[in-house]
């Protein structure tokens, strides 16, 4: 399943804490069970990092949250490709209550 993982700096962090997070990232690897499609560092505070990834279970996503929750507010949502959305849409619309 595809997920969009977004991280924003927690309020009140010092410059040293943010710099430390960047240094920590240099030595950190995504957990087993995650396939990264893209990682983007944005020139804004919310979000500052966006990762598009695939995972078959919640476990590696939970590990990522535990790893980075000290410096980031994290939002992770499931996503789909336009092709999948268009393929699934008609059947979902038929099941939708009036």
C-alpha positions in Angstrom: 0.0 0.0 0.0 1.2 3.5 -0.8 1.5 6.1 2.0 2.4 9.8 2.1 4.5 10.5 5.2 4.7 14.2 6.1 6.8 15.7 8.9 6.7 19.2 10.3 9.1 20.7 12.8 7.7 20.7 16.3 7.1 24.2 17.7 9.8 25.5 20.0 12.8 23.5 18.6 16.2 25.2 18.8 18.4 25.6 15.8 20.7 23.0 17.4 17.9 20.5 17.7 16.9 21.0 14.0 20.6 20.7 12.9 20.9 17.6 15.1 17.9 16.0 13.3 19.6 16.6 9.9 22.8 15.0 11.2 20.8 12.1 12.6 19.0 11.7 9.3 22.4 11.3 7.5 23.0 8.1 9.4 19.5 6.8 9.6 17.9 4.2 7.2 14.3 3.5 6.6 13.1 0.4 8.4 12.7 -3.0 6.8 9.3 -3.3 5.1 9.4 0.2 3.6 10.1 0.9 -0.1 10.7 4.6 -0.6 9.4 6.0 -3.9 10.7 9.5 -3.1 11.9 11.6 -0.2 11.6 15.4 -0.5 12.9 18.1 1.8 10.9 21.3 1.4 11.9 24.8 2.0 9.0 25.4 4.4 8.2 24.5 8.0 4.9 22.6 7.4 5.6 20.0 6.2 9.4 20.1 5.9 9.7 16.5 4.8 7.5 14.5 2.5 8.1 10.8 1.8 6.2 8.7 -0.7 6.5 5.1 0.4 5.1 1.6 0.2 4.5 -0.7 3.1 2.5 -3.9 3.6 2.0 -3.4 7.3 1.8 -0.6 9.9 4.8 -1.8 11.8 7.5 0.1 9.9 5.4 3.2 9.9 5.0 3.0 13.7 8.8 2.6 13.9 9.3 5.7 11.9 6.9 7.7 14.1 8.7 6.5 17.3 12.1 7.4 15.8 11.2 10.9 14.7 8.4 12.1 17.1 10.9 14.0 19.3 11.5 16.6 16.5 8.6 16.2 14.1 4.8 16.3 14.1 4.0 13.5 11.8 1.1 12.8 9.5 0.9 9.6 7.5 -2.0 8.9 5.2 -2.8 6.1 2.7 -2.8 7.1 -1.0 -3.4 5.6 -4.4 -2.3 6.2 -7.9 -4.7 8.0 -10.3 -5.0 4.7 -12.2 -6.0 2.8 -9.1 -8.4 5.5 -8.1 -10.1 5.5 -11.5 -10.3 1.7 -11.5 -11.8 1.5 -8.0 -14.0 4.6 -8.2 -17.0 3.3 -10.1 -17.6 0.3 -7.8 -17.1 2.5 -4.7 -19.6 5.1 -6.0 -22.2 2.3 -6.5 -21.8 1.2 -2.9 -22.1 4.7 -1.5 -25.3 5.3 0.3 -27.7 7.9 -1.1 
